[in-house]
Amino acid sequence: MFEHLKPRFDWPFVHYFHAPLEVLALSHVSSRWRFIARSHSSMWKEIHPYNPRFTAMCSDLASTARLEVSTAATLCGCCSRGSLRKSEILDGVCDFIRQNADRISKLFLYISVAAMKPLMDIFLTTPFPELTVFLFPMAGLLMPTGMASVPLFAGHAPKLQHAGWGYSRLPPMSIFKNLTSLFFATPHSLNVEPKWTQLMSILPLNPNLETMAMQIPRSSVASGSTQINIPLLRLRKISLWAFVIQDLQAFFEAIEAPQIEQISLVVQNKLVKRDVLAALHAQPGLLSLIVDADSCKICSGELEEIDLSFWNSANGKKLHISFLGGPQRTLELIMLMRVPTYLQIMPSQYWSISIPQMLSVTVLCLGDGVQEGNYTNLSKWIDENSLPSLKTIILPKQYEPWWDVLLPVLEGFIRLSPKPELVYQYDCDRELLEAFSSRTGVSLRHIKEK
């Protein structure tokens, strides 16, 4: 049981804070549980250094473990109790980090503006010989004057493997070297670093990157003319945000990453329409994530905004892309799938994508509508001729508001032989389904909500 309370970490997106509080609560169940908890230093290694007494207790009990230190921009309930002023709490945080720099292996900093200067003073002057993870994701913060040219950690953090940075300006690039994971939490703005030339200098220093998340800087390089070829042969998971398609294409032309298994792409600019296929073609292997996918999710928004996800349920490989493309670009990507079996549609009042004939699809999932009228005229865009092998239709969780506009779609599909079953998740409004089943002979199946 105590093992399940140990800190969990999924770089670079998720970190769960403060497991020792849960361990402390369970240690009061009995003297044996208390003995077990206090005997395992790894249970206390995650430190939230705002409560001096609890911090000291955890540090003592984790005497043989490397520490994982987390800070937050606002104090949690347990740490804000007591008579200490915020300035005193900040002083205590800084003292703890400075005094234990040689024991800290992971450092997660979600801080207030007031805490920037004293903490940066520590990071610029103090070696962190055991540090493996450093996450500083406060997007858009400005580097304090005079600090942009000073190496972090006094130039000594030899074990650093995972780095996340949120300042609008980069520190000296020595921190971004020989990393496994790299995360730039910059805001979606043109006036931030890394710039294109900086990024092209950083990536060659990290040939063993496995995970990367960042905004792609604007590139002045014309598509097809990139002469850079940066090998990132271990890169498997990547999340990118770009202003325009050509920046995405230039980035893919600049790197060699044949092992990508999961990728998320967001292209923001609504004024420039470029072929997303050309950008994907620029990195050999990306199109295979679509070709080999057996599942697809389609969301259609206003102004030709498209959100697509392709994944393979067997090996977990996935490609997600949001872009401005319209129906034609969407169909080009969908039709690349070799043997799709699962299709999910997230409805929109702007939906204008006519689903082509997909002979291998056996499951159609109708996502929940957000706005009234999202299913209106859906029967114009999909019917039994689109999915002739359909076996299962998964209804929206809240199907009752859409029942009248869903009926034409459902009645079209029940003309198939054999008739597809209807799967629903809520027991409410079951009378609608039972009446439909009695009239048409369609079988019903209830599943628990996920």
C-alpha positions in Angstrom: 0.0 0.0 0.0 2.8 2.4 0.8 4.4 1.7 -2.5 1.4 3.2 -4.3 1.9 6.5 -2.4 5.4 7.0 -3.7 5.9 10.0 -5.9 4.9 9.5 -9.6 6.5 11.3 -12.5 5.6 11.4 -16.1 8.0 13.7 -17.9 7.4 16.4 -18.9 3.7 16.9 -18.4 2.6 15.4 -15.1 4.0 15.5 -11.6 2.0 14.6 -8.5 3.0 16.5 -5.4 3.5 15.7 -1.7 3.1 11.9 -1.3 4.7 12.0 2.2 1.5 13.6 3.7 -0.4 10.5 2.6 2.3 8.3 4.1 2.1 10.2 7.3 -1.6 9.8 7.5 -1.4 6.0 7.0 1.5 5.7 9.5 -1.0 6.5 12.3 -3.1 3.4 11.6 -1.0 1.2 13.9 2.4 0.9 15.4 3.4 -1.6 12.7 2.4 0.7 9.9 4.3 3.5 11.6 7.4 1.3 11.8 7.1 0.3 8.1 6.6 4.0 7.0 9.6 5.3 9.1 11.8 2.4 7.9 11.6 3.3 4.2 13.5 6.5 3.4 12.1 6.5 -0.1 8.7 7.3 1.3 9.8 10.6 2.5 12.1 11.8 -0.2 9.6 14.2 -1.9 9.9 17.5 0.0 7.4 20.4 -0.2 9.6 22.8 1.8 7.0 25.3 3.0 6.3 23.7 6.4 9.5 23.8 8.4 8.7 21.1 10.9 7.3 18.7 8.3 10.2 19.5 6.0 12.7 18.7 8.7 11.0 15.5 9.6 10.9 14.3 6.0 14.5 15.2 5.4 15.6 13.3 8.5 13.5 10.2 7.6 14.9 10.3 4.0 18.5 10.6 5.2 19.7 7.9 2.8 17.6 9.0 -0.2 18.1 11.6 -2.9 15.5 14.3 -2.3 12.8 15.5 -4.7 11.9 19.1 -4.0 8.6 20.7 -5.2 7.5 24.2 -4.8 4.2 25.9 -5.7 3.2 29.4 -6.7 0.6 29.3 -3.9 0.8 27.5 -0.6 -1.3 24.4 0.0 -3.5 24.1 3.0 -1.0 22.2 5.2 1.9 24.5 4.4 0.0 27.8 4.9 -1.0 26.9 8.5 0.9 28.6 11.3 2.1 32.0 12.1 5.0 32.3 9.6 4.8 35.2 7.1 5.3 34.5 3.4 8.7 36.2 3.5 9.8 33.8 6.3 8.4 30.8 4.4 10.4 31.9 1.3 13.5 32.3 3.4 13.0 28.8 4.7 12.6 27.3 1.2 15.7 29.0 0.0 17.7 27.9 3.0 16.6 24.3 2.6 17.4 24.1 -1.1 20.8 25.7 -0.5 21.7 23.5 2.4 20.6 20.3 0.6 21.8 21.0 -2.9 24.1 18.0 -2.7 21.2 15.7 -2.0 18.5 17.0 -4.4 18.0 14.8 -7.4 14.7 16.3 -8.7 13.7 20.0 -8.5 10.2 21.2 -9.6 9.6 24.9 -9.3 6.2 26.5 -9.7 6.9 29.8 -8.0 5.6 33.3 -7.5 7.4 36.3 -9.0 8.6 37.3 -5.6 10.5 34.0 -5.3 12.4 34.3 -8.6 15.3 36.4 -7.5 16.3 34.6 -4.3 15.9 31.2 -6.0 17.8 32.2 -9.1 20.6 33.5 -6.8 20.9 29.9 -5.5 20.8 28.3 -8.9 23.5 30.5 -10.3 26.0 30.1 -7.4 25.3 26.6 -6.0 26.5 23.2 -7.5 23.8 20.5 -7.7 26.0 17.3 -8.2 23.1 14.8 -7.9 20.4 16.7 -9.9 18.8 14.6 -12.6 15.5 16.5 -13.2 15.0 20.3 -13.2 11.6 21.7 -14.2 11.1 25.4 -14.2 7.9 25.9 -16.3 6.8 29.4 -15.4 6.2 30.4 -19.0 7.0 34.0 -20.0 8.9 35.1 -16.9 11.8 37.4 -17.7 15.3 36.5 -16.7 16.6 38.8 -14.0 19.0 41.5 -15.3 22.5 40.2 -15.6 21.7 36.6 -15.1 21.3 35.5 -18.7 25.1 35.1 -19.2 25.8 33.1 -16.0 25.8 29.3 -16.0 23.2 27.6 -13.9 24.2 25.5 -10.9 27.7 27.1 -10.9 28.3 25.2 -14.1 28.1 21.8 -12.2 25.1 19.5 -12.6 26.8 16.6 -14.3 23.9 14.1 -13.8 21.1 16.3 -15.3 19.0 14.3 -17.7 15.6 16.1 -17.8 15.3 19.9 -18.2 12.3 22.2 -18.4 12.7 25.9 -18.8 10.0 28.7 -18.7 11.9 32.0 -18.8 11.5 34.0 -22.0 15.3 34.1 -22.3 17.6 31.2 -22.1 20.5 30.8 -19.7 23.9 29.7 -21.2 23.4 26.6 -23.2 25.6 24.4 -21.0 22.4 23.3 -19.1 20.9 22.0 -22.3 23.4 19.3 -23.0 23.3 15.5 -23.0 19.7 15.5 -22.0 17.1 12.7 -22.2 14.1 15.1 -22.0 13.8 18.7 -23.0 10.8 21.0 -22.3 10.6 24.7 -23.2 7.4 26.1 -21.5 7.5 29.3 -23.5 4.3 31.3 -24.1 2.8 31.3 -27.6 4.7 34.5 -28.6 7.3 35.4 -31.2 9.5 37.3 -28.8 10.8 34.4 -26.8 13.7 32.1 -26.8 14.9 29.7 -28.1 15.1 31.4 -31.5 15.6 29.2 -34.5 19.4 29.5 -34.5 19.5 28.8 -30.8 17.4 25.7 -31.2 19.5 24.4 -34.0 22.5 24.8 -31.7 20.9 23.1 -28.7 19.6 20.0 -30.5 23.0 18.7 -31.7 24.2 18.8 -28.0 21.5 16.3 -27.1 21.7 13.3 -29.4 20.1 11.0 -26.8 16.8 12.9 -26.5 13.8 10.7 -26.0 11.2 13.3 -25.2 10.8 16.9 -26.3 8.1 19.5 -26.0 8.4 23.1 -27.2 7.2 25.9 -29.4 8.9 25.9 -32.8 10.6 29.2 -33.4 9.9 31.1 -36.6 12.2 30.0 -39.3 13.5 32.1 -42.2 14.5 29.0 -44.0 12.5 28.2 -47.1 10.9 24.8 -47.1 13.0 22.3 -49.0 16.2 24.3 -48.6 17.2 23.2 -45.1 20.8 22.0 -45.1 20.9 20.9 -41.4 20.6 17.2 -40.5 20.5 16.7 -36.7 20.4 13.0 -35.7 17.9 12.4 -32.9 17.8 8.7 -33.3 16.3 8.0 -29.8 13.5 10.5 -30.0 10.2 8.8 -29.3 7.8 11.3 -27.8 7.4 14.9 -29.1 4.9 17.7 -28.6 5.2 20.8 -30.9 3.4 24.1 -31.3 4.0 26.1 -34.4 2.7 29.4 -35.8 2.6 28.2 -39.4 3.0 24.9 -41.3 6.2 26.0 -43.0 7.9 26.3 -39.6 6.9 22.8 -38.8 8.1 21.6 -42.2 11.5 23.4 -41.7 11.9 21.8 -38.3 11.2 18.3 -39.6 13.6 18.8 -42.5 16.3 19.8 -40.0 16.2 16.7 -37.9 16.5 12.9 -38.3 14.1 11.1 -35.9 13.1 7.7 -37.3 11.9 6.3 -33.9 9.0 8.7 -33.1 6.1 6.8 -31.6 3.9 9.6 -30.1 3.6 13.1 -31.5 1.3 16.0 -30.9 1.3 18.9 -33.4 -0.6 22.2 -33.1 -0.4 24.8 -35.9 -1.9 28.1 -34.8 -1.9 30.6 -37.7 -5.4 30.9 -39.3 -4.2 33.0 -42.2 -1.7 30.7 -43.8 -3.0 27.5 -45.4 -0.3 25.0 -46.4 -0.3 21.3 -47.1 0.1 19.5 -43.8 1.1 16.4 -45.7 4.2 18.1 -47.1 5.2 18.9 -43.5 4.8 15.3 -42.4 6.6 14.0 -45.5 9.6 16.1 -44.4 10.2 13.6 -41.6 10.3 10.0 -42.9 8.3 7.7 -40.5 5.7 10.2 -39.4 3.2 9.2 -42.1 3.5 5.6 -40.9 1.9 6.6 -37.7 -1.2 7.4 -39.8 -0.9 4.5 -42.3 -0.5 1.9 -39.5 -3.2 3.4 -37.2 -6.3 1.3 -36.6 -8.2 4.1 -34.9 -9.1 7.7 -35.8 -10.8 10.6 -34.0 -12.1 13.6 -35.9 -13.1 17.0 -34.5 -14.2 19.8 -36.8 -14.4 23.4 -35.6 -15.1 26.8 -37.1 -13.0 28.5 -39.8 -11.8 25.1 -41.1 -10.1 24.2 -37.8 -9.4 20.5 -37.7 -8.3 18.3 -34.8 -7.3 14.7 -35.7 -5.9 11.8 -33.7 -4.6 8.6 -35.1 -3.5 5.7 -33.0 -2.7 2.0 -33.1 -4.5 0.2 -30.2 -1.9 -2.7 -30.3 1.4 -0.8 -30.0 0.3 2.6 -28.6 1.8 4.6 -31.4 -0.1 7.9 -31.9 -0.2 11.1 -33.9 -2.3 14.1 -33.0 -2.5 17.2 -35.1 -4.5 20.4 -34.9 -4.4 22.7 -37.9 -6.3 24.9 -40.4 -7.1 22.6 -43.3 -10.8 22.1 -44.0 -12.5 18.9 -45.3 -10.2 18.2 -48.2 -7.0 18.2 -46.1 -8.8 16.1 -43.5 -9.8 13.4 -46.0 -6.3 13.2 -47.5 -5.0 12.3 -44.0 -7.8 9.9 -43.2 -7.5 8.0 -46.4 -3.9 7.2 -45.7 -5.0 4.7 -43.0 -4.5 1.2 -44.3 -7.0 -0.8 -42.2 -9.0 1.5 -39.8 -11.4 -0.4 -37.5 -12.5 2.4 -35.1 -13.8 5.8 -36.0 -14.7 8.5 -33.5 -16.6 11.7 -34.5 -16.7 14.7 -32.2 -19.6 16.7 -33.6 -19.7 20.3 -34.4 -22.2 22.7 -35.8 -19.5 23.5 -38.4 -19.1 19.9 -39.5 -18.7 19.6 -43.2 -16.6 16.5 -43.7 -18.2 13.8 -45.8 -16.9 10.5 -44.5 -15.6 8.4 -47.3 -16.3 4.7 -47.7 -14.2 2.9 -45.0 -14.7 -0.8 -45.6 -12.8 -2.0 -42.5 -14.4 0.2 -39.8 -16.5 -1.9 -37.4 -16.9 0.6 -34.6 -18.4 4.1 -34.8 -18.2 6.3 -31.7 -20.3 9.4 -31.6 -18.7 11.9 -29.2 -20.7 14.2 -27.0 -22.0 17.4 -28.5 -21.0 20.6 -26.7 -23.3 23.0 -28.3 -26.9 22.6 -29.3 -27.3 21.6 -33.0 -24.0 19.8 -33.2 -25.6 16.7 -34.7 -27.9 18.7 -37.1 -27.6 17.4 -40.6 -25.0 14.8 -39.6 -26.9 12.3 -41.8 -25.8 14.3 -44.8 -22.1 13.6 -44.1 -22.2 9.9 -42.9 -24.4 7.0 -43.7 -24.5 3.2 -44.1 -22.6 3.4 -47.4 -19.7 5.1 -45.6 -19.3 2.3 -43.1 -20.7 -0.9 -44.7 -19.0 -3.2 -42.2 -20.2 -1.4 -39.1 -20.9 -3.7 -36.1 -21.1 -1.3 -33.2 -22.3 2.3 -32.6 -21.3 3.9 -29.4 -23.8 6.6 -28.5 -22.9 9.9 -26.9 -23.1 9.9 -23.1 -25.9 12.4 -23.2 -27.8 11.1 -26.2 -31.3 12.3 -25.2 -30.9 16.0 -26.3 -29.7 14.8 -29.7 -32.2 11.9 -30.2 -34.3 13.5 -33.0 -31.2 14.4 -35.1 -29.5 11.2 -34.4 -32.4 9.1 -35.6 -31.8 9.6 -39.3 -28.2 8.4 -38.9 -29.2 5.4 -36.8 -32.0 4.4 -39.0 -29.7 4.5 -42.0 -27.2 2.1 -40.3 -29.9 -0.4 -39.2 -30.4 -1.2 -42.9 -27.1 -3.0 -42.8 -27.1 -6.7 -42.4 -26.4 -7.8 -39.7 -27.7 -4.7 -37.8 -25.0 -3.0 -35.7 -25.6 -3.0 -31.9 -26.1 0.2 -30.0 -23.8 0.8 -27.0 -24.8 3.3 -24.3 -23.3 4.4 -21.0 -26.1 6.1 -19.0 -29.2 4.3 -17.8 -31.2 7.5 -18.0 -33.5 7.8 -21.0 -33.4 4.1 -21.5 -37.0 4.1 -22.6 -36.0 5.9 -25.8 -33.5 3.2 -26.6 -35.8 0.3 -25.7 -38.6 1.7 -27.9 -36.1 2.1 -30.8 -34.8 -1.5 -30.2 -38.3 -2.9 -30.1 -39.3 -1.2 -33.3 -36.1 -2.0 -35.3 -34.7 -5.2 -33.7 -31.4 -3.5 -32.9 -29.6 -5.0 -29.9 -28.6 -2.8 -27.0 -25.6 -3.1 -24.7 -24.8 -1.1 -21.6 -21.2 -0.3 -20.6 -19.9 1.6 -17.5 -18.8 5.1 -18.1 -15.0 5.4 -18.3 
